[in-house]
């Protein structure tokens, strides 16, 4: 359901459904096995409390530009798991180097992170990577290596291996003499 304003939930609220909109959701701990979809295409959803994302849950983020995109703001700690779903909104076309702060939190629990990243309608402008800082999660567009890059890398490795083999033969011939 689309939410706006402030929504007060029980102290430990389990969400198996969808929380969507620009609301402030107040609860001590939100355990999410459903969908969190910040914004009203796009916008920010605030969780006044801690977040526990289960492996069944997803965070759906829409990207319209580097300055206009969804974000989930968690005032407490965040234990991350589940799927990050990234959708293109409007005419946005990903470019290598684009970066988006999609999640803020007071602290991330351990080394928790999303298990999977799904992109929908984002085209082939690059691949998306997620990096986690002390207080935020950032989505960035990275270059996808061209097939020629892999061919050159393999040729370089073969040349190094051949040079090492020749060097060992010479060392063996010198020792035998």
N, C-alpha and C positions, 0 to 999 in steps of 0.2 A: 504494500500500500504506500502511496505517496504521503510523506509527512512534512510538515513545516511547524515552526514554533518549538515548544518544549514538550517532550514526552517523558513522563516519569514512570519507570518500570519498577517491579519488585527488586529487592537488593541483589539477588542473583537471578538474572533473567536468561533463559535459554531461547534462542531464536532459530526455529526450524523453517521459518518462512522467509519473507522478504521485508527488509527495512530499506526504504528508498526515500530520498528527498533531501531537504536542506535543514532538517530538524536538529535539535539538541536532544539526544537520548540520554536520560539520567538513570544510572543504575550502578551498583557497586561493581558487579562483574557481568559482562555480556558474553555468554557462550554462544558462538555463532556456528550453526551447522547448516544455515540457510544462505541467503544472498544478502550482502550489504552492497547497496547501489547508491553511492553519494550523489547528491545534486539533483537538479531539475534540468538536466542536459545543458551543460555541465554545472557543477556546483560543489558545495562542501556539506558533508554530514559530520556532526560532532558527537562523539561519545564521551560524556562526562562520567568516567569510570575506567575500569580495566577491560581489556578485550582478550578473549580466548577464542581463537579460530580453530575449528576442528578440521580434520582432513576432508569432511563432506562439505564444508562451507566455501563460499567464494566471495571475493571482493571484485565488483564490476566497476571499471573505470572507463569513462569516455574522454577522448582527446579531441579538442577542437583546434587548439593551437598550443604553443609553448606557454602562453600566458593565460589560456582559458581551458581548464580541464578539471575533472573531478578530483576531490581529495577527501580522505577520511582523517579526521583529527581526533586522536584518542588522548584524553587528559591523564590517564593512568598508564599502566604497563600494557604491553602488547605481546601476547604469545601467538606467533604466526604459524599457519599451516594452511592446507587447502589450496585452492586455485585462485590465481590472479587472472581476471578476464579483462583484456584491453580491447576497446572498441573505438573505431574512428567515428567521429561525429562531424557532420558537415563536410566541407571540402578539404579537411586536413590531409596532407600527404607527408608521411614521415621522411625526415632528412637526417642523415648521419650527423650526430652531435646534438640533436634535440634532447632535452632533459626535462623531466617533470617530477616535482615532489608530489607524490600521490598519497603519502601516508606520514603522519606525524604522531609521536607518542612520547610519554615521559621517559620510558625506557623499554628496550626490547628484551624479552625474557630469553636468556641464554643466546644461542646462535640460531634461534627459530627463524624460519623463513617460509615463503610459499613453496609448496611442493611442485606446482605446475604453473606454467604461463601459457595462456591461450590468447591469440590475437584474432580479431574478427574485423574484416574490411579494411585492414591497414596497408594492403598492397605489399609490394616487394622493395620498398625503399630502404630496407635494412632489417636487422634483427633487433628485438627488444631485450634488454638486460635489466635486471633489478639489482640495485646495490643497497645495502643497509648500513646506515650510520647510527650513531648513539641515540639520536632522537628523530630519525626520519628514514623513509624508504623512497628511493629515487628510481624512476624508470627512465632509461636512456636508449637512444637508437644508435646501434653500432653497425659498422660496415660488415657486410657479408663477403667473405673472401671469394673471389672469382675462381672458377675452375683452373685457370691458367696459373694462379698462385700456388695451388697444390702441386701442379706439374713441375713448376720451377723448384719448389721445396723438395720434391722427391728426387729431381735431378741433382740438386745440391747435396743431398744425403748420399746418393750413389757415388758422387765424385769424392766425398770425404771418405767413404768406406774404401774406395779403390786406392786412394792415396795412403790410407792406413795399412792396407794389405801390401802395397809396394814397399812401404817403409819397413814392415816386419820382414819381408823377403830380403831386403838389403841388409838388415841387421843380422839375419840368419846367415847370409853369405859371408859377411864380414867375420862373424864368430867362427865359421867353419874354416876360414883361411888362416 
